[in-house]
Amino acid sequence: MITAAPPRFADRFTAVRGYLAAATAGLPARETAASVRTHIAEWEQGRLDPLRLSQQLEACRGHFAAIAGVPPDRVGIGAQTSQLVSVIGTGVPDGSEVLCAAGDFASLAHPFEQLAGRGITVRYAPLAELAGEITPRTSLVAFSLVQSATGEIADHRAIVREAAAAGARTCADLTQSLGWYPVGAAEFDFAVCHAYKWLCAPRGLAFLSVREALDETLAPLAAGWYSAGDPWGSCYADHMPLAPDAGRFDLSPAWPAVAGAEAALRHVAGLDLSAVERHDVGLANAARAVLGLEPGGSAIVAWADPDGRDLGAMRTAGLVAAGRAGNARISFHLWNTEEDVELLAAALGR
């Protein structure tokens, strides 16, 4: 039986029937959409206030920190996860190994693949076997907490434990988990997360968390004017001190994304994420029952669909779903209700 969502979840969103694609892109709550429209109107009318946008960005940092369970000074802000992962790559020792999960999302693995010139190798292992594959040569274990293509959830406790025993650091990508799965960034040495999926923010704002005392192990590759402790007081080349904390990894903010993200992150930070998990996974398990699959613990449901027949049937019926790595993929979040599961069953004739 589905655990019905408290009305406040879906009621904050414009009703969209059959949108089963949070894992592709989240939907904006009404307040988020209104904030973006206000920003566009102010821009159009020549009334943008960069100082206020900077204040909104700092609010975003605080909201994300609250959601991820880390102090705000441990959070850096960028535009894409791959750029932030590239910063983490600067801390990998020459000649060592980065261990990644096979089939993980390219934005997590690609930056490490570019380090071959420093003698760094990237080795892949199945997610379920990742903890057991850590060796003394492994300097970093990088993995998505929830896998994009399949929705599989990593045994992060085992990975963290074995990495610590081997003297390796951990890097978790929380893009497919933070906002519904109640594990934040504090358990990892480094974490990255783009906010446009389960955090329901506009695309263009991503976050990096760095454990205390590890800032100096990384090089701020894309340091700019916003990488200072006082960005507005150190805009020019005669005075450019880096921020004393993880803010040194900040990129210059993408203003339209900031305007919407502050409202989005404030909304998510005010939710009971345990209730969100029950809601999302409850709907996902109802969908699994429709599909003849065993219950699971993920808000993402993927099944083999090599010829795209099920994906085509869903799209013909007006549902929004995705095809990834030979799978059909659906996902459930705040705006979804029992009706969406019923629409899925009708679309697939189940």
C-alpha positions as CSV (number, residue, x, y, z in Angstrom):
1,M,0.0,0.0,0.0
2,I,1.3,3.5,-0.9
3,T,2.0,5.9,1.9
4,A,0.2,9.0,0.7
5,A,2.1,12.2,0.6
6,P,1.2,14.9,3.0
7,P,-0.8,17.4,0.9
8,R,1.9,20.1,1.5
9,F,4.3,18.2,-0.7
10,A,2.4,18.2,-4.0
11,D,0.5,21.4,-3.2
12,R,3.7,23.5,-3.5
13,F,4.0,22.6,-7.1
14,T,2.0,23.2,-10.3
15,A,0.1,20.0,-11.0
16,V,1.9,18.0,-13.7
17,R,0.4,14.6,-14.4
18,G,2.8,11.8,-15.2
19,Y,6.1,13.5,-14.7
20,L,8.3,10.6,-13.6
21,A,11.7,12.1,-14.2
22,A,13.1,13.7,-11.0
23,A,16.3,11.8,-11.8
24,T,16.5,13.8,-15.0
25,A,15.5,17.2,-13.8
26,G,13.4,18.3,-10.8
27,L,10.4,20.5,-11.1
28,P,10.3,24.0,-9.5
29,A,7.9,24.7,-6.7
30,R,5.7,27.7,-7.4
31,E,7.8,29.9,-5.2
32,T,11.0,28.9,-7.1
33,A,9.3,29.6,-10.5
34,A,8.1,33.0,-9.2
35,S,11.6,33.9,-8.0
36,V,13.1,33.1,-11.4
37,R,10.4,35.3,-13.1
38,T,11.1,38.1,-10.7
39,H,14.8,37.9,-11.6
40,I,14.0,38.1,-15.3
41,A,11.7,41.0,-14.8
42,E,14.4,42.9,-12.8
43,W,17.0,42.1,-15.4
44,E,14.7,43.3,-18.2
45,Q,14.0,46.5,-16.4
46,G,17.6,47.2,-15.5
47,R,17.0,46.7,-11.8
48,L,19.4,43.8,-11.0
49,D,21.1,44.2,-7.7
50,P,24.4,42.2,-7.6
51,L,24.9,42.7,-3.9
52,R,21.5,41.2,-3.1
53,L,22.2,38.3,-5.5
54,S,25.4,37.7,-3.5
55,Q,23.4,37.6,-0.3
56,Q,21.1,35.1,-2.0
57,L,24.1,33.0,-3.0
58,E,25.3,33.0,0.6
59,A,21.8,31.9,1.7
60,C,22.0,29.1,-0.8
61,R,25.3,28.0,0.8
62,G,23.6,28.0,4.2
63,H,20.5,26.1,3.0
64,F,22.7,23.4,1.2
65,A,24.8,23.1,4.3
66,A,21.7,22.4,6.4
67,I,20.4,19.8,4.0
68,A,23.8,18.1,3.6
69,G,24.6,18.2,7.4
70,V,27.8,20.2,7.2
71,P,28.9,23.7,8.4
72,P,28.5,26.4,5.7
73,D,32.2,27.1,5.8
74,R,32.8,23.6,4.4
75,V,30.8,24.3,1.3
76,G,32.1,25.7,-2.0
77,I,29.8,26.6,-4.9
78,G,30.3,26.0,-8.6
79,A,28.2,25.6,-11.7
80,Q,28.7,21.9,-12.6
81,T,29.8,18.8,-10.7
82,S,32.5,18.0,-13.2
83,Q,34.3,21.3,-12.5
84,L,34.2,20.6,-8.8
85,V,35.4,17.0,-9.2
86,S,38.3,18.4,-11.2
87,V,39.3,20.4,-8.1
88,I,39.2,17.2,-6.0
89,G,41.4,15.6,-8.6
90,T,44.2,18.1,-7.8
91,G,44.5,16.4,-4.4
92,V,45.1,12.9,-5.8
93,P,48.8,12.0,-5.4
94,D,50.8,11.4,-8.6
95,G,51.2,7.7,-9.5
96,S,48.2,6.6,-7.3
97,E,44.9,5.1,-8.1
98,V,41.3,6.4,-8.1
99,L,38.7,3.7,-7.7
100,C,35.3,4.4,-9.3
101,A,32.1,2.5,-9.7
102,A,31.5,0.7,-13.0
103,G,28.7,2.4,-15.0
104,D,28.8,5.6,-12.8
105,F,27.9,8.9,-14.3
106,A,30.5,10.4,-16.6
107,S,30.8,13.7,-14.8
108,L,32.2,11.9,-11.8
109,A,34.7,9.7,-13.6
110,H,35.8,11.8,-16.6
111,P,37.8,14.4,-14.6
112,F,39.9,11.6,-13.0
113,E,40.5,10.0,-16.4
114,Q,42.3,13.2,-17.5
115,L,45.0,12.7,-14.8
116,A,46.9,10.0,-16.7
117,G,49.8,12.5,-17.4
118,R,50.5,12.5,-13.6
119,G,50.6,8.7,-13.6
120,I,47.2,8.4,-12.0
121,T,45.1,5.4,-13.0
122,V,41.4,5.0,-12.8
123,R,40.1,1.5,-11.9
124,Y,36.4,0.5,-12.0
125,A,34.6,-2.1,-10.0
126,P,30.9,-3.0,-9.5
127,L,29.2,-0.7,-7.0
128,A,28.3,-3.6,-4.7
129,E,32.0,-4.8,-4.7
130,L,33.6,-1.3,-4.3
131,A,34.5,-1.6,-0.6
132,G,36.2,-4.9,-1.2
133,E,38.2,-3.5,-4.1
134,I,40.0,-0.9,-2.1
135,T,43.8,-1.6,-1.9
136,P,46.8,0.2,-0.4
137,R,47.4,1.8,-3.8
138,T,44.0,3.4,-3.8
139,S,44.2,7.1,-2.8
140,L,40.6,8.1,-3.6
141,V,37.3,6.2,-3.9
142,A,34.8,8.1,-6.0
143,F,31.2,7.0,-6.4
144,S,27.6,8.2,-6.7
145,L,25.7,7.4,-3.5
146,V,22.7,6.6,-5.8
147,Q,23.4,5.4,-9.3
148,S,21.9,7.4,-12.1
149,A,21.3,4.6,-14.6
150,T,19.9,2.0,-12.1
151,G,18.9,3.8,-8.8
152,E,21.2,1.4,-7.0
153,I,22.2,2.7,-3.5
154,A,25.9,2.3,-2.5
155,D,26.8,0.7,0.8
156,H,28.6,3.9,1.8
157,R,29.3,2.8,5.4
158,A,31.4,-0.2,4.1
159,I,33.1,2.0,1.5
160,V,34.0,4.7,4.1
161,R,35.2,2.1,6.6
162,E,37.5,0.2,4.1
163,A,38.8,3.5,2.6
164,A,39.8,4.7,6.1
165,A,41.5,1.4,6.8
166,A,43.6,1.7,3.6
167,G,44.4,5.4,4.1
168,A,42.2,6.4,1.1
169,R,39.8,9.4,0.9
170,T,36.2,9.3,-0.3
171,C,34.4,11.4,-2.8
172,A,30.6,10.9,-3.0
173,D,28.4,12.4,-5.7
174,L,25.0,13.2,-4.0
175,T,23.3,14.5,-7.1
176,Q,20.9,11.6,-7.3
177,S,20.3,11.3,-3.6
178,L,20.3,14.5,-1.7
179,G,16.8,15.7,-1.3
180,W,15.2,12.3,-0.7
181,Y,17.8,9.9,0.7
182,P,18.8,10.8,4.3
183,V,22.6,10.6,4.0
184,G,24.4,13.9,3.7
185,A,27.9,15.0,3.0
186,A,29.4,14.8,6.5
187,E,30.4,11.1,6.2
188,F,32.7,11.7,3.3
189,D,36.0,13.6,2.8
190,F,34.6,15.3,-0.3
191,A,31.1,15.4,-1.8
192,V,29.6,17.1,-4.8
193,C,26.0,17.7,-5.7
194,H,24.2,19.5,-8.5
195,A,21.0,21.1,-7.3
196,Y,18.7,20.7,-10.4
197,K,17.4,17.2,-9.7
198,W,16.1,16.3,-6.3
199,L,16.8,19.8,-4.8
200,C,14.4,21.2,-7.4
201,A,16.6,24.2,-8.3
202,P,17.4,25.7,-11.7
203,R,20.3,24.1,-13.5
204,G,23.6,25.9,-13.0
205,L,24.4,25.7,-9.3
206,A,26.5,22.8,-7.8
207,F,28.1,22.3,-4.5
208,L,31.3,20.9,-3.1
209,S,31.9,19.9,0.5
210,V,35.4,19.5,1.9
211,R,36.2,18.0,5.2
212,E,37.9,20.2,7.8
213,A,41.6,20.5,7.3
214,L,41.6,19.2,3.7
215,D,41.2,22.6,1.9
216,E,45.0,23.0,1.5
217,T,45.2,19.6,-0.2
218,L,43.3,20.9,-3.2
219,A,44.1,23.6,-5.7
220,P,41.3,26.0,-6.6
221,L,41.8,25.6,-10.4
222,A,39.1,28.0,-11.4
223,A,39.8,30.7,-8.7
224,G,38.2,34.0,-9.6
225,W,36.9,37.1,-7.9
226,Y,34.3,35.1,-5.9
227,S,37.0,32.8,-4.5
228,A,38.0,35.5,-1.9
229,G,36.7,35.8,1.6
230,D,35.4,39.3,0.7
231,P,34.6,39.1,-3.0
232,W,33.5,42.7,-3.4
233,G,36.5,44.0,-1.6
234,S,39.1,42.1,-3.6
235,C,38.0,42.3,-7.2
236,Y,41.3,43.5,-8.7
237,A,44.7,42.0,-9.1
238,D,46.5,44.0,-6.5
239,H,44.5,42.3,-3.7
240,M,43.3,38.8,-4.3
241,P,43.4,36.7,-1.0
242,L,41.7,33.3,-1.2
243,A,38.9,32.7,1.2
244,P,40.2,30.9,4.4
245,D,37.6,28.2,4.0
246,A,35.9,26.1,1.3
247,G,34.7,29.3,-0.3
248,R,38.1,29.4,-2.0
249,F,36.6,26.9,-4.5
250,D,33.7,29.1,-5.4
251,L,33.0,30.1,-9.0
252,S,31.5,33.5,-10.0
253,P,27.8,32.9,-9.5
254,A,25.3,32.3,-12.3
255,W,22.7,34.9,-11.3
256,P,19.6,33.4,-12.8
257,A,20.3,30.1,-11.2
258,V,21.0,31.7,-7.8
259,A,17.7,33.6,-7.9
260,G,15.7,30.4,-8.2
261,A,17.9,28.2,-6.1
262,E,17.6,30.2,-3.0
263,A,13.9,29.6,-2.9
264,A,14.2,26.0,-3.9
265,L,16.9,25.1,-1.3
266,R,15.0,27.0,1.4
267,H,11.9,24.9,0.6
268,V,13.9,21.6,0.8
269,A,15.7,22.6,3.9
270,G,12.4,23.1,5.6
271,L,11.1,19.6,4.8
272,D,11.3,16.4,6.9
273,L,13.5,14.4,4.6
274,S,12.6,11.2,6.4
275,A,9.0,11.9,5.3
276,V,10.1,12.7,1.8
277,E,12.0,9.4,1.6
278,R,8.9,7.5,2.8
279,H,6.8,9.3,0.2
280,D,9.2,8.9,-2.7
281,V,10.1,5.3,-2.0
282,G,6.5,4.4,-1.3
283,L,5.5,5.5,-4.7
284,A,8.5,3.9,-6.3
285,N,7.6,0.5,-4.6
286,A,4.0,0.9,-5.8
287,A,5.4,1.3,-9.3
288,R,7.7,-1.7,-8.8
289,A,4.6,-3.8,-7.9
290,V,3.0,-2.7,-11.2
291,L,6.2,-3.8,-13.0
292,G,6.4,-7.1,-11.2
293,L,9.6,-6.1,-9.5
294,E,10.6,-6.7,-5.8
295,P,10.3,-3.8,-3.4
296,G,13.5,-1.7,-3.1
297,G,14.8,1.3,-1.1
298,S,15.3,3.7,-4.0
299,A,13.2,6.5,-5.4
300,I,14.5,5.5,-8.8
301,V,13.1,2.5,-10.6
302,A,14.9,1.1,-13.7
303,W,14.3,-2.1,-15.6
304,A,15.6,-3.6,-18.8
305,D,14.1,-2.1,-21.9
306,P,16.6,-2.7,-24.7
307,D,14.2,-2.1,-27.5
308,G,12.7,1.0,-25.9
309,R,9.2,-0.5,-26.0
310,D,8.1,0.4,-22.5
311,L,9.7,3.9,-22.8
312,G,7.8,4.4,-26.0
313,A,4.6,3.3,-24.5
314,M,5.0,5.7,-21.5
315,R,5.8,8.6,-23.8
316,T,2.9,7.8,-26.1
317,A,0.6,8.0,-23.0
318,G,2.0,11.4,-22.1
319,L,4.3,10.3,-19.3
320,V,7.7,11.8,-18.9
321,A,10.3,9.1,-18.3
322,A,13.9,8.4,-19.4
323,G,16.0,5.7,-21.1
324,R,19.4,5.1,-19.6
325,A,22.0,2.4,-20.4
326,G,19.4,0.1,-22.0
327,N,17.0,0.6,-19.1
328,A,13.7,2.4,-18.9
329,R,13.9,4.7,-15.8
330,I,11.2,6.4,-13.8
331,S,11.6,8.3,-10.5
332,F,9.3,9.8,-7.9
333,H,9.5,13.0,-5.9
334,L,7.5,15.7,-4.1
335,W,5.1,16.5,-6.9
336,N,4.1,12.8,-7.6
337,T,1.0,11.2,-6.2
338,E,-0.8,7.8,-6.4
339,E,-2.4,9.0,-9.7
340,D,1.0,8.9,-11.4
341,V,1.4,5.2,-10.5
342,E,-2.1,4.6,-12.0
343,L,-1.1,6.4,-15.1
344,L,2.0,4.2,-15.4
345,A,-0.1,1.0,-15.0
346,A,-2.5,2.2,-17.7
347,A,0.3,3.2,-20.1
348,L,2.0,-0.2,-19.8
349,G,-1.2,-2.2,-19.8
350,R,-0.4,-3.8,-16.4
